[in-house]
Amino acid sequence: MRDNATGKPIEILLVEDNPGDVRLTLETLQDVRALGRVSVVRDGVQALAFLRRQGQYAQAPRPDLIFLDLNLPKKDGHQVLAELKSDENLKRIPVIVLTTSSAAEDIGKAYDLYANCYIVKPVDLDQFIAVIDAIESFWCTVASLPPGV
């Protein structure tokens, strides 16, 4: 997966605690993963440590794109999004909320916190694959991502 503006490989951070959803997302991205890297963290505290390159994540790559679940242990996705978008060094990274919640309150709050996109995870496998393919197509082919810092 390459950024269409720079041609460089795209770094993706997947913030997801459900092992099945992690596996499905990684498998769906597998064909294009050779061109970029997908890092996975399983809770909100790990996500922020990864993004801030703290502790075990001191050498973590800066992601160009974040897939964020809302239902996370330790610190939920809304809290992660709020901290991320209030940080001058991180706020430009596009965040795609990819979650099971279709609640209007969750959708509104995510956009209030400057999520770039909100997608409800389909329960059907073929639809889930189609959604990940559409995300990859749009964000990595059509859209120009902001330059890294």
Backbone as CSV, one residue per row, in Angstrom:
resi,resn,N_x,N_y,N_z,CA_x,CA_y,CA_z,C_x,C_y,C_z
1,MET,0.853,-1.156,0.000,0.000,0.000,0.000,0.904,1.226,0.000
2,ARG,0.702,2.119,-0.929,1.531,3.309,-1.032,0.651,4.552,-1.030
3,ASP,1.197,5.621,-0.474,0.535,6.912,-0.495,0.580,7.409,-1.933
4,ASN,-0.564,7.777,-2.491,-0.570,8.175,-3.895,0.162,9.484,-4.132
5,ALA,0.332,10.306,-3.111,1.021,11.580,-3.284,2.540,11.420,-3.247
6,THR,3.047,10.552,-2.379,4.497,10.430,-2.208,5.061,9.144,-2.776
7,GLY,4.221,8.121,-2.947,4.694,6.833,-3.424,5.371,6.001,-2.350
8,LYS,5.477,6.534,-1.129,6.128,5.768,-0.060,5.142,4.802,0.585
9,PRO,5.654,3.715,1.154,4.757,2.760,1.828,3.990,3.432,2.963
10,ILE,2.763,3.010,3.149,1.902,3.572,4.184,1.980,2.728,5.443
11,GLU,2.152,3.413,6.563,2.151,2.771,7.881,0.744,2.889,8.447
12,ILE,0.183,1.757,8.870,-1.155,1.739,9.452,-1.067,1.251,10.894
13,LEU,-1.795,1.914,11.782,-1.936,1.442,13.162,-3.364,0.956,13.327
14,LEU,-3.502,-0.314,13.673,-4.802,-0.926,13.951,-4.952,-1.014,15.459
15,VAL,-5.946,-0.322,16.005,-6.217,-0.332,17.442,-7.489,-1.150,17.636
16,GLU,-7.297,-2.404,18.015,-8.413,-3.358,18.068,-8.120,-4.438,19.093
17,ASP,-9.079,-4.714,19.984,-8.877,-5.739,21.005,-9.483,-7.086,20.638
18,ASN,-10.321,-7.136,19.620,-10.959,-8.395,19.238,-10.025,-9.170,18.307
19,PRO,-9.504,-10.329,18.765,-8.558,-11.097,17.940,-9.122,-11.486,16.576
20,GLY,-10.403,-11.794,16.510,-11.021,-12.162,15.237,-11.021,-10.997,14.254
21,ASP,-11.344,-9.803,14.751,-11.353,-8.624,13.879,-9.935,-8.240,13.452
22,VAL,-8.975,-8.430,14.356,-7.575,-8.174,13.988,-7.175,-9.113,12.850
23,ARG,-7.470,-10.392,13.018,-7.103,-11.388,12.005,-7.759,-11.078,10.665
24,LEU,-9.059,-10.791,10.681,-9.767,-10.494,9.437,-9.211,-9.252,8.749
25,THR,-8.936,-8.230,9.517,-8.400,-6.997,8.938,-7.025,-7.243,8.327
26,LEU,-6.164,-7.939,9.070,-4.823,-8.218,8.551,-4.870,-9.107,7.311
27,GLU,-5.738,-10.111,7.328,-5.862,-10.994,6.158,-6.380,-10.232,4.944
28,THR,-7.312,-9.318,5.167,-7.859,-8.545,4.061,-6.807,-7.613,3.470
29,LEU,-5.954,-7.079,4.337,-4.897,-6.179,3.870,-3.654,-6.936,3.387
30,GLN,-3.647,-8.239,3.535,-2.460,-9.044,3.255,-1.898,-8.823,1.852
31,ASP,-2.743,-8.736,0.872,-2.270,-8.584,-0.503,-1.510,-7.284,-0.711
32,VAL,-1.850,-6.254,0.055,-1.179,-4.971,-0.132,-0.197,-4.667,0.991
33,ARG,-0.195,-5.503,2.032,0.680,-5.252,3.179,2.152,-5.268,2.830
34,ALA,2.561,-5.959,1.798,3.973,-6.008,1.453,4.498,-4.617,1.125
35,LEU,3.623,-3.726,0.753,4.036,-2.378,0.393,4.027,-1.433,1.583
36,GLY,3.499,-1.859,2.704,3.422,-1.043,3.902,3.389,-1.948,5.111
37,ARG,3.246,-1.367,6.275,3.235,-2.170,7.494,1.983,-1.851,8.290
38,VAL,1.439,-2.878,8.915,0.314,-2.707,9.820,0.793,-3.097,11.212
39,SER,0.743,-2.145,12.132,1.063,-2.413,13.533,-0.249,-2.557,14.277
40,VAL,-0.274,-3.422,15.288,-1.498,-3.685,16.035,-1.254,-3.450,17.520
41,VAL,-2.159,-2.727,18.146,-2.180,-2.599,19.603,-3.589,-2.960,20.055
42,ARG,-3.699,-3.454,21.285,-4.956,-4.060,21.732,-5.760,-3.246,22.737
43,ASP,-5.272,-2.070,23.154,-6.065,-1.236,24.056,-5.683,0.233,23.877
44,GLY,-6.474,1.101,24.492,-6.262,2.533,24.332,-4.973,3.050,24.923
45,VAL,-4.544,2.473,26.028,-3.281,2.895,26.653,-2.106,2.550,25.743
46,GLN,-2.131,1.330,25.177,-1.077,0.937,24.239,-1.089,1.831,23.000
47,ALA,-2.267,2.190,22.530,-2.370,3.039,21.340,-1.667,4.364,21.556
48,LEU,-1.925,5.004,22.690,-1.300,6.295,22.954,0.199,6.154,23.189
49,ALA,0.622,5.085,23.851,2.062,4.849,24.040,2.741,4.640,22.680
50,PHE,2.099,3.893,21.800,2.635,3.659,20.459,2.764,4.988,19.713
51,LEU,1.701,5.780,19.722,1.699,7.040,18.991,2.715,8.035,19.541
52,ARG,2.922,7.992,20.837,3.889,8.913,21.474,5.285,8.315,21.570
53,ARG,5.433,7.085,21.078,6.712,6.366,21.075,7.302,6.268,22.478
54,GLN,6.478,5.767,23.382,6.873,5.619,24.778,7.132,4.155,25.112
55,GLY,8.054,3.918,26.066,8.316,2.569,26.560,8.705,1.617,25.458
56,GLN,8.019,0.473,25.398,8.352,-0.550,24.401,8.116,-0.081,22.974
57,TYR,7.440,1.043,22.800,7.148,1.565,21.467,8.081,2.710,21.055
58,ALA,9.217,2.827,21.717,10.154,3.919,21.436,10.577,3.972,19.971
59,GLN,10.641,2.830,19.319,11.056,2.771,17.914,9.876,2.572,16.957
60,ALA,8.674,2.790,17.442,7.478,2.563,16.618,7.444,3.520,15.433
61,PRO,6.992,3.025,14.291,6.849,3.913,13.135,5.675,4.867,13.350
62,ARG,5.785,6.042,12.797,4.658,6.978,12.861,3.617,6.512,11.840
63,PRO,2.393,6.242,12.288,1.385,5.781,11.328,0.919,6.924,10.420
64,ASP,0.570,6.558,9.205,-0.023,7.496,8.265,-1.536,7.448,8.353
65,LEU,-2.051,6.369,8.945,-3.480,6.120,9.015,-3.756,5.239,10.233
66,ILE,-4.845,5.545,10.955,-5.205,4.776,12.149,-6.608,4.204,11.969
67,PHE,-6.744,2.887,12.217,-8.047,2.231,12.318,-8.309,2.094,13.810
68,LEU,-9.371,2.701,14.310,-9.628,2.759,15.743,-10.987,2.175,16.102
69,ASP,-10.965,1.150,16.964,-12.203,0.629,17.535,-12.582,1.527,18.709
70,LEU,-13.859,1.651,19.004,-14.282,2.453,20.160,-14.312,1.643,21.445
71,ASN,-14.645,0.375,21.346,-14.826,-0.467,22.524,-13.505,-1.132,22.892
72,LEU,-12.681,-0.377,23.608,-11.344,-0.844,23.976,-11.195,-0.920,25.484
73,PRO,-10.357,-1.840,25.963,-10.061,-1.858,27.395,-9.100,-0.728,27.776
74,LYS,-9.072,-0.421,29.049,-8.181,0.543,29.690,-8.503,1.992,29.346
75,LYS,-8.633,2.309,28.088,-8.995,3.651,27.635,-9.788,3.461,26.351
76,ASP,-11.035,3.940,26.330,-11.866,3.666,25.155,-11.466,4.521,23.959
77,GLY,-12.032,4.178,22.802,-11.674,4.848,21.561,-11.955,6.335,21.556
78,HIS,-13.037,6.760,22.218,-13.320,8.197,22.285,-12.222,8.925,23.054
79,GLN,-11.749,8.324,24.150,-10.668,8.937,24.921,-9.383,8.993,24.098
80,VAL,-9.083,7.927,23.383,-7.896,7.901,22.528,-8.010,8.986,21.465
81,LEU,-9.157,9.077,20.835,-9.377,10.065,19.793,-9.224,11.484,20.339
82,ALA,-9.781,11.749,21.512,-9.675,13.081,22.122,-8.217,13.454,22.387
83,GLU,-7.436,12.518,22.948,-6.031,12.805,23.234,-5.222,12.958,21.951
84,LEU,-5.493,12.106,21.006,-4.781,12.141,19.730,-5.015,13.465,19.004
85,LYS,-6.262,13.873,18.901,-6.592,15.081,18.145,-6.265,16.374,18.894
86,SER,-5.944,16.283,20.181,-5.526,17.477,20.922,-4.004,17.588,20.998
87,ASP,-3.300,16.633,20.425,-1.834,16.615,20.436,-1.317,17.213,19.124
88,GLU,-0.591,18.311,19.205,-0.077,19.007,18.020,0.723,18.097,17.098
89,ASN,1.424,17.126,17.655,2.266,16.248,16.851,1.505,15.103,16.188
90,LEU,0.280,14.863,16.628,-0.462,13.695,16.140,-1.786,14.024,15.470
91,LYS,-2.294,15.211,15.647,-3.669,15.515,15.258,-3.959,15.401,13.768
92,ARG,-2.940,15.463,12.923,-3.174,15.374,11.481,-3.313,13.941,10.963
93,ILE,-2.958,12.972,11.784,-3.055,11.583,11.329,-4.537,11.240,11.150
94,PRO,-4.937,10.822,9.954,-6.344,10.462,9.750,-6.737,9.252,10.595
95,VAL,-7.912,9.358,11.213,-8.430,8.284,12.058,-9.747,7.788,11.480
96,ILE,-9.767,6.499,11.191,-10.973,5.836,10.723,-11.519,5.044,11.897
97,VAL,-12.662,5.457,12.414,-13.299,4.700,13.480,-13.986,3.512,12.806
98,LEU,-13.591,2.321,13.228,-14.126,1.074,12.690,-14.605,0.269,13.887
99,THR,-15.914,0.289,14.123,-16.454,-0.230,15.370,-17.802,-0.907,15.155
100,THR,-18.272,-1.613,16.163,-19.568,-2.290,16.069,-20.732,-1.369,16.418
101,SER,-20.466,-0.245,17.047,-21.548,0.634,17.500,-22.135,1.448,16.349
102,SER,-23.460,1.371,16.246,-24.164,2.209,15.280,-24.975,3.281,16.010
103,ALA,-24.701,3.471,17.291,-25.433,4.443,18.101,-25.138,5.870,17.632
104,ALA,-26.188,6.639,17.439,-26.045,8.023,16.978,-25.129,8.818,17.905
105,GLU,-25.221,8.550,19.194,-24.392,9.256,20.169,-22.901,8.977,19.929
106,ASP,-22.553,7.715,19.662,-21.156,7.367,19.397,-20.663,7.995,18.098
107,ILE,-21.496,7.967,17.081,-21.125,8.547,15.789,-20.898,10.046,15.941
108,GLY,-21.848,10.737,16.565,-21.726,12.184,16.757,-20.507,12.557,17.580
109,LYS,-20.281,11.812,18.654,-19.136,12.105,19.520,-17.821,11.891,18.774
110,ALA,-17.734,10.841,17.973,-16.506,10.585,17.211,-16.217,11.739,16.255
111,TYR,-17.232,12.207,15.555,-17.017,13.339,14.643,-16.744,14.630,15.413
112,ASP,-17.365,14.809,16.575,-17.060,15.977,17.416,-15.596,15.987,17.835
113,LEU,-15.022,14.784,17.953,-13.612,14.642,18.333,-12.693,14.578,17.104
114,TYR,-13.239,14.921,15.957,-12.486,15.044,14.698,-12.054,13.725,14.066
115,ALA,-12.857,12.681,14.239,-12.614,11.464,13.464,-12.760,11.830,11.992
116,ASN,-11.975,11.204,11.147,-12.044,11.485,9.716,-13.104,10.650,9.016
117,CYS,-13.516,9.565,9.664,-14.473,8.653,9.047,-15.024,7.745,10.148
118,TYR,-16.273,7.357,10.035,-16.889,6.447,10.999,-17.554,5.326,10.216
119,ILE,-17.136,4.094,10.472,-17.680,2.940,9.777,-18.125,1.899,10.800
120,VAL,-19.358,1.445,10.647,-19.860,0.373,11.495,-19.412,-0.945,10.860
121,LYS,-18.739,-1.778,11.662,-18.249,-3.068,11.163,-19.406,-3.953,10.748
122,PRO,-19.377,-4.418,9.523,-20.411,-5.375,9.126,-20.171,-6.721,9.805
123,VAL,-21.244,-7.452,10.084,-21.078,-8.773,10.691,-20.854,-9.844,9.629
124,ASP,-21.272,-9.582,8.408,-21.075,-10.514,7.304,-19.621,-10.442,6.819
125,LEU,-18.979,-11.588,6.674,-17.573,-11.656,6.283,-17.317,-10.970,4.944
126,ASP,-18.116,-11.254,3.942,-17.910,-10.639,2.628,-18.064,-9.121,2.683
127,GLN,-19.018,-8.644,3.465,-19.203,-7.195,3.614,-18.028,-6.573,4.366
128,PHE,-17.513,-7.277,5.389,-16.357,-6.782,6.135,-15.161,-6.632,5.190
129,ILE,-14.919,-7.636,4.374,-13.813,-7.589,3.410,-14.014,-6.434,2.435
130,ALA,-15.233,-6.244,1.975,-15.531,-5.147,1.044,-15.261,-3.787,1.698
131,VAL,-15.597,-3.657,2.983,-15.361,-2.400,3.700,-13.857,-2.124,3.809
132,ILE,-13.077,-3.118,4.205,-11.621,-2.927,4.322,-11.023,-2.601,2.953
133,ASP,-11.479,-3.281,1.925,-11.004,-2.981,0.565,-11.346,-1.542,0.164
134,ALA,-12.552,-1.085,0.504,-12.963,0.280,0.175,-12.127,1.308,0.938
135,ILE,-11.843,1.029,2.212,-10.996,1.925,3.006,-9.620,2.027,2.352
136,GLU,-9.056,0.872,2.043,-7.723,0.847,1.423,-7.742,1.597,0.099
137,SER,-8.739,1.368,-0.700,-8.828,2.013,-2.006,-8.918,3.531,-1.867
138,PHE,-9.807,4.008,-1.011,-9.984,5.448,-0.872,-8.769,6.111,-0.214
139,TRP,-8.414,5.643,0.987,-7.389,6.329,1.762,-5.980,6.158,1.196
140,CYS,-5.754,5.125,0.423,-4.402,4.856,-0.070,-4.254,5.059,-1.566
141,THR,-5.351,5.322,-2.252,-5.272,5.521,-3.694,-5.843,6.881,-4.090
142,VAL,-6.992,7.227,-3.533,-7.670,8.455,-3.929,-7.212,9.648,-3.085
143,ALA,-7.253,9.502,-1.767,-6.928,10.602,-0.857,-5.413,10.815,-0.776
144,SER,-5.042,12.057,-0.541,-3.645,12.380,-0.260,-3.510,12.501,1.251
145,LEU,-2.613,11.743,1.833,-2.423,11.758,3.278,-1.510,12.909,3.667
146,PRO,-1.679,13.446,4.876,-0.811,14.549,5.307,0.624,14.042,5.481
147,PRO,1.587,14.919,5.272,2.982,14.493,5.454,3.257,14.171,6.919
148,GLY,4.121,13.172,7.155,4.509,12.806,8.515,5.401,13.860,9.133
149,VAL,5.485,13.804,10.447,6.329,14.772,11.154,7.607,14.085,11.580
